[in-house]
């Protein structure tokens, strides 16, 4: 993997993180998308424009042809797949952002010939960047601290912290029932409001399980590389490793993130 | 209210916040208290020792008799009520702290003749201090930013963000059922893991409702002043303003925090 490309992704993610930080609680301007729980703000759009500009200009200056560079983005209607594709969530945790909860992130995955090879996630409020490269490991770098490798450790279920998302009106009873079953066996359930950042915290041994029944490729792409390189994995609710469908970028996913050796214990609660 | 005492409380809270920040993710040493979901760490104890030292030395240097100063503290077995009482939670969000989720706080309430007159809450990770004084308003001060007054604004239910806690095994079915009922009507539910900090975010128009069925005087004392001065209120689940029992400092409370004019809407979901 070309280190210059991960540097470029980091530059795009951190500059968009700064846009998010600058606009935090400055405006409550937002639009509903599919419903009142699915919203977009002008900051999502600014962040996405910044990322596209930094990545396209940077890739071209590294010698890549602009015609070989494609984007799969939350705020775009049409995705055109190319040899090199960036999978971008310019602001994961828009509801948090618009409500004033300082927990959200910028997510950029990178794929060559439809194979994910790198992921960068930036947390604007804790000045933290997570970066994973296929075959080269995952790392976290917080401002003022040393870069640190991410490696999942084994914990007993009674000390698990579980990221428990609610997704959409059709899945909500399933989810509440599942969380009620798992609650007595673990240390705690949290719903912090950014799936992508939760997956990074899973890679960093903060969460032990992440459960979500309504997410998209751009929520998962970067974090899936970071998690995999740390020793974790995304699964579907049958326990099979999650596979992305490149031909349907708007496909909704149901995911379990955890250590591979924990998935059967997790699924005993979810099904 | 003596400004020197709120300065002292702020000094105690921010120095303990620094202890928490310094010890974050440095150790996973903790002990179970009543169960695996109720834990204490050496950092809770260090924070509490620091607060008691700063407050006692400071009050004595301001001319108050040490024999007039009492403490109600989470980590103490015995509380002795005096003319001046500090109600202290040295680390609200211990499970977050021990799991590595950077969302917790230090909470110090102050009462004269068993009337709460001031509250200070410090967030270690966002370098933010909330302070409320009876009759003088509530304010938030973030490092590098101007002090800002807290005043609740009115929002429609579809844009509400609800802090939805899970508390203990006996209440869990009630809570999940309630949250499942409220979920379709609001923007989102979050469980961030620190009741006290959630109440400060309520006072700052981030949360619109806070629901909890298992908390204590020290979780609520400081935040109740901050919330009240911002125009909010703590209620019980019958809609009556919450009253603290000074003769039973270990009493468990069930609370709804919100704008007074929203409580009947909230209770239509909870009961």
Interface residues (C-beta under 8 A of the other chain):
Chain A: X36 X37 X39 X95 X96 X99 X100 X101 X102 X103 X125 X126 X158 X159 X161 X164 X166 X169 X172 X173 X176 X177 X179 X180 X183 X184 X187 X188 X189 X190 X191 X192 X193 X201 X204 X205 X206 X207
Chain B: X36 X37 X39 X95 X96 X99 X100 X101 X102 X103 X125 X126 X158 X159 X161 X164 X166 X169 X172 X173 X176 X177 X179 X180 X183 X184 X187 X188 X189 X190 X191 X192 X193 X201 X204 X205 X206 X207
